[in-house]
Amino acid sequence: MNWHLQDAKNNFSKVVQRARTEGPQTVTLRGERAAVVLSVEDYDRLAGKKKSLAEYLLAGPGWDDEFDKEITRRSATMIRDIDL
């Protein structure tokens, strides 16, 4: 359903209730769509579960054997004794 901004402000609890029972409610400003009020269930479905930074990094591409060997080789050869 479309709501003019002033009507949505004056009937906000009704807008929220209808979003929960009937689906998304569109709010217009000067005849243009400006906002949509969603139920929390609709929002969660659209937003999806966000990964934590650790989950995001761990979900990256795996290392192949060649890359793993290169990393292991470099760490063994890059250590240098530095006299301070």
Number of C-alpha atoms within 10 A of each C-alpha: 12 15 19 16 19 12 13 19 13 10 13 14 11 12 23 18 16 17 20 17 9 13 15 19 21 20 22 18 12 8 11 10 14 12 13 14 20 20 18 11 10 15 12 11 10 9 9 9 8 8 10 9 9 8 10 10 10 10 10 8 7 9 9 8 9 9 11 11 11 11 11 11 11 10 9 10 8 8 8 7 6 5 4 3
